[in-house]
């Protein structure tokens, strides 16, 4: 197996050959080659409720209990974003979420022997 040398974002393909990343379509040998590895989904990286509650704790602590309650029922993410939008915190949430995703992917890459780029 070729050395693992790169890492990407959710839904990205990882290859030991960096030139593929400039392609728009997945590589033709994606399913048959051992040069690629699936990047975990947001759910597999535990980036849902846990991250939302961390955001609430640090950015809107006065709403923490309400947000915790929101996540006890289906449809929570939409209600959570509605609450943040109403309070003017949606942009901060997107930045926080992005940083949490980047950190989780970086950690995953390290455990897989990839060097994040």
C-alpha angles and dihedrals in degrees: 000000000000117000117274108240111155142048135194145176133291110301092018124123120236120214139169086228109073096197094076091068090076091062122099097209126056114265114271092237094049094117097040106038128084089213093089136062129192116249112227119254125246089261093050089052091050093239099145125074094002092058093042091053091047088053091049092050094052103031108027106018091160088065097042097108092045091050092046088053092049090058092056092074137054116269091036100141094059092047090047092053091046090054092048092047092051089053095044094248102112097100090050089050093053091051092047091048092048091051091048090051092048092050094047092049092047090052091047091050091052092051090050094050095252125137109227115234 
